[in-house]
């Protein structure tokens, strides 16, 4: 049986979100709005990229008439996605018992990390795909004791297939299904085939529509190419990357320290988080277009590790210092990079 350590709640921001109080959902909303205020003051009109899927391009086309006159609408939509992703992932992380006790630190970390880079606050295909991948991760984590695994696997496959309609390189997350099945369930060929069928199903309906509507000649399937991704050249952004990397390493250290004390199911969930991060890091290398916004796929798994860095240290000053250092960089980066 797992034994949980008791943490006294301190009056600071990190201490507030260590608690699992319902009003923290509202506080997280206020926290996110304050962090992302520059996004509303300096809205960015998104530009579709070559690897963006037709669903995302259709969305931008529908928003274009309103967006030209009221560009802040893009900022509102981006914030809604980011906030709901933070709340959803935080709840699912608590359900999977990733940390010693339920808290709001993963959600807080997600909003904080995404505030460090302006491209991560722009409405983009990878930002939308994050919503789908959070659900995929949670479903994969729940396969361990799922009696309706075949149905769940088919749904997971469909979601990954649909995600490619927004951002085609997200097909790489099929790796999450392969490794997740290997980790959570004994090998059954039927389950693997059902997952593959789920991925193919959206394409079956798409190609059927293209054929029946006689749009076959003008239709092009999206592609990808292997190339080096684009990194920031700004000193401020480079420093922010170093801070996020440092916080992630600290979080991984504490996760590893508590790994053997956790339930088998929780350990498998953490393994899937780590795999999620590896695949997300790999995806920008298979883009035909280069933009820092594609790295936002790393933000979800990173927030789990950074949340651990805020929770586990015994010295209260360390998470407090780390938090305000990151907030300081959000302010500085917003000021110098606009």
LINGISUL-V610339 format. One record per residue. BURIAL is # if it has 9 or more other C-alpha atoms within 8 Angstrom, else .. D_CENTER is the distance of its C-alpha to the mean C-alpha in Angstrom with 2 decimals. Layout:
BEGIN
burial=BURIAL d_center=D_CENTER
burial=BURIAL d_center=D_CENTER
END
This chain:
BEGIN
burial=. d_center=30.53
burial=. d_center=27.84
burial=. d_center=29.25
burial=. d_center=27.15
burial=. d_center=28.14
burial=. d_center=28.92
burial=. d_center=27.37
burial=. d_center=29.31
burial=. d_center=27.36
burial=. d_center=28.15
burial=. d_center=28.50
burial=. d_center=25.88
burial=. d_center=22.35
burial=# d_center=20.78
burial=# d_center=23.58
burial=# d_center=23.03
burial=# d_center=19.43
burial=# d_center=20.67
burial=# d_center=22.51
burial=# d_center=21.37
burial=. d_center=23.28
burial=. d_center=22.59
burial=. d_center=23.34
burial=# d_center=20.34
burial=. d_center=18.33
burial=. d_center=20.65
burial=. d_center=20.66
burial=# d_center=16.90
burial=# d_center=17.54
burial=. d_center=20.35
burial=. d_center=18.50
burial=# d_center=15.75
burial=. d_center=18.62
burial=. d_center=20.53
burial=# d_center=17.86
burial=# d_center=17.15
burial=. d_center=20.82
burial=. d_center=21.32
burial=# d_center=18.92
burial=# d_center=21.44
burial=. d_center=24.41
burial=. d_center=23.53
burial=# d_center=21.71
burial=# d_center=20.70
burial=. d_center=21.56
burial=# d_center=19.05
burial=. d_center=20.78
burial=# d_center=19.93
burial=. d_center=19.67
burial=. d_center=21.36
burial=# d_center=18.40
burial=# d_center=17.15
burial=# d_center=18.24
burial=. d_center=21.05
burial=. d_center=19.16
burial=# d_center=17.33
burial=# d_center=20.69
burial=. d_center=22.46
burial=. d_center=20.28
burial=# d_center=21.07
burial=. d_center=24.68
burial=. d_center=24.95
burial=. d_center=23.64
burial=. d_center=25.77
burial=. d_center=29.03
burial=# d_center=27.56
burial=# d_center=25.24
burial=. d_center=28.28
burial=. d_center=30.09
burial=. d_center=27.33
burial=# d_center=24.49
burial=# d_center=22.93
burial=# d_center=21.81
burial=# d_center=18.91
burial=# d_center=17.92
burial=# d_center=18.25
burial=# d_center=16.14
burial=# d_center=13.27
burial=# d_center=13.72
burial=. d_center=13.90
burial=# d_center=10.54
burial=# d_center=9.00
burial=# d_center=11.39
burial=. d_center=11.07
burial=# d_center=7.34
burial=# d_center=8.50
burial=# d_center=11.54
burial=# d_center=10.38
burial=# d_center=8.16
burial=# d_center=11.10
burial=. d_center=13.60
burial=# d_center=12.44
burial=# d_center=12.32
burial=# d_center=15.78
burial=. d_center=16.93
burial=# d_center=16.28
burial=# d_center=18.04
burial=# d_center=15.83
burial=. d_center=17.88
burial=. d_center=21.59
burial=. d_center=21.50
burial=# d_center=19.35
burial=# d_center=18.03
burial=# d_center=15.66
burial=# d_center=14.70
burial=# d_center=11.07
burial=# d_center=10.69
burial=# d_center=13.03
burial=# d_center=11.37
burial=# d_center=8.07
burial=# d_center=10.62
burial=# d_center=12.74
burial=# d_center=10.68
burial=# d_center=9.63
burial=# d_center=13.34
burial=# d_center=14.65
burial=# d_center=14.35
burial=# d_center=15.77
burial=. d_center=14.14
burial=# d_center=10.68
burial=# d_center=12.56
burial=# d_center=14.25
burial=# d_center=13.89
burial=# d_center=12.73
burial=# d_center=12.14
burial=# d_center=8.78
burial=# d_center=7.70
burial=# d_center=9.32
burial=# d_center=8.14
burial=# d_center=4.49
burial=# d_center=6.99
burial=# d_center=8.91
burial=# d_center=6.92
burial=# d_center=6.32
burial=. d_center=10.04
burial=# d_center=10.84
burial=# d_center=9.88
burial=# d_center=11.90
burial=# d_center=14.62
burial=# d_center=14.99
burial=# d_center=15.38
burial=. d_center=17.99
burial=# d_center=20.04
burial=. d_center=22.09
burial=. d_center=24.39
burial=. d_center=23.71
burial=. d_center=27.13
burial=. d_center=25.85
burial=# d_center=23.74
burial=# d_center=24.97
burial=. d_center=23.96
burial=# d_center=20.44
burial=# d_center=20.20
burial=# d_center=21.55
burial=# d_center=19.02
burial=# d_center=16.11
burial=# d_center=17.89
burial=# d_center=18.39
burial=# d_center=14.76
burial=# d_center=13.96
burial=# d_center=17.15
burial=# d_center=16.32
burial=# d_center=12.97
burial=# d_center=15.33
burial=# d_center=17.33
burial=# d_center=14.73
burial=# d_center=13.79
burial=# d_center=16.12
burial=# d_center=14.79
burial=# d_center=11.98
burial=# d_center=15.11
burial=. d_center=14.54
burial=# d_center=12.25
burial=# d_center=15.69
burial=. d_center=16.15
burial=# d_center=13.90
burial=# d_center=16.54
burial=# d_center=19.39
burial=. d_center=18.63
burial=# d_center=17.43
burial=# d_center=20.76
burial=# d_center=22.63
burial=. d_center=21.32
burial=# d_center=21.64
burial=. d_center=24.62
burial=. d_center=27.95
burial=. d_center=28.30
burial=. d_center=29.29
burial=. d_center=29.61
burial=. d_center=29.46
burial=# d_center=25.92
burial=# d_center=24.73
burial=. d_center=26.62
burial=# d_center=25.25
burial=# d_center=21.62
burial=# d_center=22.87
burial=# d_center=24.76
burial=# d_center=21.73
burial=# d_center=20.03
burial=# d_center=23.38
burial=# d_center=24.20
burial=# d_center=22.33
burial=# d_center=24.04
burial=. d_center=27.32
burial=. d_center=27.26
burial=. d_center=26.16
burial=. d_center=28.94
burial=. d_center=31.37
burial=. d_center=30.85
burial=# d_center=31.25
burial=# d_center=34.42
burial=. d_center=35.93
burial=. d_center=35.30
burial=. d_center=36.95
burial=# d_center=34.12
burial=. d_center=34.04
burial=. d_center=35.78
burial=. d_center=33.42
burial=. d_center=30.15
burial=. d_center=28.10
burial=. d_center=25.33
burial=. d_center=22.42
burial=. d_center=22.44
burial=# d_center=20.95
burial=. d_center=22.69
burial=. d_center=22.30
burial=. d_center=22.53
burial=. d_center=21.60
burial=# d_center=18.63
burial=. d_center=19.33
burial=. d_center=18.92
burial=. d_center=19.95
burial=. d_center=23.66
burial=. d_center=23.67
burial=. d_center=24.80
burial=# d_center=22.79
burial=# d_center=19.47
burial=# d_center=20.62
burial=. d_center=21.47
burial=# d_center=18.09
burial=. d_center=16.54
burial=. d_center=19.20
burial=# d_center=18.49
burial=# d_center=14.77
burial=. d_center=16.06
burial=. d_center=18.84
burial=# d_center=16.85
burial=# d_center=14.66
burial=# d_center=18.01
burial=# d_center=19.53
burial=# d_center=16.84
burial=# d_center=17.29
burial=. d_center=21.00
burial=# d_center=21.04
burial=# d_center=18.93
burial=. d_center=21.47
burial=. d_center=24.32
burial=. d_center=23.46
burial=. d_center=22.43
burial=. d_center=25.89
burial=. d_center=26.40
burial=# d_center=23.58
burial=# d_center=24.08
burial=. d_center=23.73
burial=# d_center=21.05
burial=# d_center=18.96
burial=# d_center=19.58
burial=# d_center=18.40
burial=# d_center=15.11
burial=# d_center=14.67
burial=. d_center=15.76
burial=# d_center=13.10
burial=# d_center=10.41
burial=# d_center=12.42
burial=# d_center=12.75
burial=# d_center=9.06
burial=# d_center=9.16
burial=. d_center=12.46
burial=# d_center=11.63
burial=# d_center=8.83
burial=# d_center=11.66
burial=. d_center=14.15
burial=# d_center=12.97
burial=# d_center=14.24
burial=# d_center=17.51
burial=# d_center=18.15
burial=# d_center=17.97
burial=# d_center=21.23
burial=. d_center=20.12
burial=. d_center=18.96
burial=. d_center=16.79
burial=# d_center=14.58
burial=# d_center=12.11
burial=# d_center=10.94
burial=# d_center=9.66
burial=# d_center=6.73
burial=# d_center=5.01
burial=# d_center=6.05
burial=# d_center=4.89
burial=# d_center=3.10
burial=# d_center=6.35
burial=# d_center=8.21
burial=# d_center=8.25
burial=# d_center=9.95
burial=# d_center=12.44
burial=# d_center=13.10
burial=# d_center=13.66
burial=# d_center=16.15
burial=# d_center=17.79
burial=# d_center=18.49
burial=# d_center=19.88
burial=. d_center=22.12
burial=# d_center=24.39
burial=. d_center=27.85
burial=. d_center=28.75
burial=. d_center=27.51
burial=. d_center=27.90
burial=. d_center=25.25
burial=# d_center=22.06
burial=# d_center=23.93
burial=. d_center=24.65
burial=# d_center=21.18
burial=# d_center=19.72
burial=. d_center=22.41
burial=. d_center=22.26
burial=# d_center=18.66
burial=# d_center=19.76
burial=. d_center=22.79
burial=# d_center=20.90
burial=# d_center=18.93
burial=. d_center=22.43
burial=# d_center=24.05
burial=# d_center=21.55
burial=# d_center=21.76
burial=. d_center=25.54
burial=. d_center=26.17
burial=. d_center=23.77
burial=. d_center=24.58
END
